[in-house]
Amino acid sequence: MSVGQLTRGRVPATARRTARRNPLAIAALVVFGVIVIGAVAGPWIAPYPPDMLHAGPIDGPTTAANLFGTDDLGRDIFSRVLVGAAPSLFGPVVVVLLSTVLGVTLSITAAWFGGVVRGAVARLVDVIFAIPGLVLAVLAVAMFGKGQFAPILALSVAYIPVVARLTQTAASRELALPYIAALRIQGVSNAAICFRHLVPALIPVIAAQATVGFGYAMLDLAAISFLGLGAQPPSADWGAMIAGGQPGLLQGAPEQSVFPAALIVVTVLAVGVLGARATIWAEEKER
């Protein structure tokens, strides 16, 4: 039997057909795709400059000229939402990428070497896991100042333990399979085994965790901006817009807070649905 036959099979064709025929997953993918397109094209399709004062009446309602109304300075909320989509999505993406790369690296190192290395990685992960992400972000802001850099870096570190624990279990299970032993007997280098075989086998688990982590990161970064520790005015960040619209909630002009909040919820739900499908995909692959 060849090494190719010993390797684990790809996702069954029935699983792929089920994913394609899942209307909720397709709807979530479409919604998220539209949001991403809006984030990329926002500066070009926004009807007004995001910081243009008096683009409409102060705290104006939804109209044909101002689709989402105007804020307390008369700025067009729809334009600000479009322009603010990019930084609101960019932050969580960076958090997920950094935490995934670092977490997977730690987990593969622990699973590959075992023993003392596994114990050291486990203790490091436990220490990081003991500090809540928002607390770590606030501490980072106190050290490096307000803005998006410090919270993104802090949350990237805070999310490492979850990624590391999940992928280490999967990596240990993968390394115990016969095809890994066959590769070693054939003299395949350790680097080739890791990058050509082990990492691709972990992709379903990594994808599932990445989608879930994106939702948490988006909520955490929005909360940090809401507290005034993240993106600073006049930035059109969604979290900062929600905070700026608080007075309007009591004055009958909730648009400045409601629309960015609704977009955050919709984005997190869409990514969550995709994450659920990715988790099912990973479980089906394991079976």
N, C-alpha and C positions, 0 to 999 in steps of 0.2 A: 504494500500500500504506500503510495507516494505521500509526501508532506502536504501536497495540495489537497489530497483526500482526507488527511487527518485534520486539517483546519476546519474551523467551525463554519457552517453554512451561512449564507447571507439571510436576510429577512425573508421568510416564505412569501411566495407570490400572493397567497391569499391575504397575508397581512398588508402587503402593499396595496392590494385592491381595496381592502377595508379602509385603509387610510385615505385613499383617493375618494371613496364613496361616502365618507363621513361628512355630512353637510355642516355640522358645527365647526369642525376643524377647517373646512374650506372657507366658511364665513369668517372665522378668526384670522386666517391667513390673508384674506382679501382686506379685512379691516386694518390689520397691521401693515399690509403693503401700502394702502392708501395713506396711512399716517406717515410712513417712511417717505413716500413720494412727496407728501406735503412738507416734511421737514427738509428734504433736499432742495425742493423748488420754492420753498417759502419766500426767500428774499426777492424772487423774481415774479411771483404771482400775487404777492400781497398788494391789495389795492392802495394802501397808503404806507408811507414810511412808519416803522413801528414807534418812533419817538416823536412823530409829528403832533404838536399840540393843536387842539381845537379842530381835529379832523371831523368833528361833529359836536353836538351839544354836550355839556358836562353831565356825566352819568346818564347818557341818552339810551333809550330802549333800542331793541332790534328793529332795523329798518332796511329798506333796499340798499341804501347807501352805506349803512353800517350793519353788516349781517349779524354780528354778535353784540351790537350796541357800542357804547363808548365808556371809557373809565372816568375817574374823578378829575383827570386833566384834559378830557376831551379826545384822548387818543383812541384810535380804532382798535377794538379788542380782537377782531378777526385777524387783522394784520399782525398784531403782537403775538397771537396764538400761533400763527404760521411761522413767524420768525423765531419764536421761542421753542418751537418743536425740536429744532436741531440740538441745542444744548441740553434740553430735557431728555432726549434720547441718547445723546452722545455720552453723557456721564455714566448711565447704567451699562452701556456697551463696554466702556473702558473698565468699569468695575468687574464685569463678568469676564472679560478677556484676561485681566491681570490675575484675578483670583483663580481662574481655571488653569492658567499656565502654571502658576506657583503651586496650586493644590495638586494638580496631576503630577508635577515633577516630584513633589514630596511623597505622594502615594506610591508612585512607581519605584522610587528609591527605596522606600521602606519595604515594599513587597519583594523587590529583587534581592536585597541584601539580607533582610530579616535580622534576627538576633538583636544586637546592641543598637544597630541603626534603626530598626523598627521601633524599639523602645524610646530612643531619643526623639524620633519624629512624633511618636504618640504623645510624649510629654510636651513638646513644643506646641502641638495642636491643642492640647488641653489648656495650656496657658492662654493661647489666643482666644479659644472658645469661651474662656471665663469672663472675657471683657465684652459687654454688649457693643454692637456696631455703632449705635448712635452715640454712646458715651465715648468711644474711641474717636469718632468723628469730631465731637465737641472738643476733646483734648487736642486733636490735631489742629483745629482752628485756633485754639488758644496759643499753640506753639508757632504756627506758620501764618496766621492771619486769616481773615475772611476771604471767601472766594470758593471756586469749585475744586481747585487743586487738592487742598488738604482733605476735604471730605471724601473725594474720590479715592485718594491714596489710602485713607484710613479704612474705608469700607472694603476696599480690595483686600486689605490684610485681614479684616474681620471675617470675610466670607471664605477664607482659605480652609478652615477646619471642616466645614460641611463638604466641600469638594473633595478634600483629601480623604475623609473617612469613607465616603461613598465609593470613590474610585479605587481606594486601597483594597477594599473587599473584592471588587470585581477583578482587579489586577492579580491578586493572590489566587483567585479561582482560575484565572486564565493561565497563569504560569504553571499551574498543576496539571494542565492538559497534555496529552501525549505529543502533540505536534511541537510543543516547545522543546521537549526532550529530544525529539527527532532533529530539530534545527540545531541544537547544541552538538549532537553527535556528528552532524554533517559539517561542523566547523563554522557555522554562521556566527558572525561577531555579535557581541552583546548589543551594540548600538543598532545593528540591523534588525535584531529580534525585537527590540523595543519600538523602533520607529516604523518598521515595515509590518509588524504583526501585532504587537501588544497594544500600541496606541490606537490603530484602526479598530481593534476589537472593543476598545473602551468607548468609542464614539457615541453609541446609543446612550450610554449612561451619562457621558459628558454633556450631550445635547439636552437630555432631560433636565439635568441639574442647571445647565446654563439658562434655559428658558425660565425656570422657577426663580433662579437667582436674579435674573433681569427684573422681574416684577418687584421683588423685595428691594433691589437697589434703587429702582425708580421711586418707590414710596419713601425710602429712607432719604434720598437726595432731595425729594420734594419737601419732606418734613424739615430738613436742614435749611433749605431756602426759605421755607415758611417762617422759621425762627429768626431769619435775618443773618444766618451764618454762612450761607452759600452764595449764590449769584446775587450781586448787589444792584440796586436801582442805578440807571433806568433799564437794566437788562430785562428782556422779555422772557425770563424763565417762568415756567408754569407755576412752580411752587411760590416764587416771589409774587406773581400776579395774584394768587389766591390770598396771600397775606395782605397785599395792597388793597384788595377789594373788600376787606372785612367791614369797614365803616358803611359801605353801600348795602350790606346785608340788612342793616337795621333801618336804612333809609329808602327801601323799596327799589334798590338798583343792584341786584345780586349778580348781574352778568359778568362783572370782572372776576368774580371768584368761581361762579358756577361753571362757566365754559371750560376754563383750564382744568378744574377739578374733574369735570365729566370726562375730559379727554384722558386724564391720568387713569381714571377708573377703567375706561374702555380699553386703553392700551394694555393695562395690567391684566385685565380679563382675557383679552385676545391672546396675549403671550402665555397666560396660564393655561388656556385651552390647548394651545400648541404644545406646551410642556406636558400636559396630561397625555396627549397623543404620543409624544416622544417617550414618555414613561412606559406606556403600553407597548410601544414598539420595542423598547429595551427588554421588557418582560417576555414578549413573544420570541425575541431572539435568544433569550436565555433558555427557553423551553425547546 
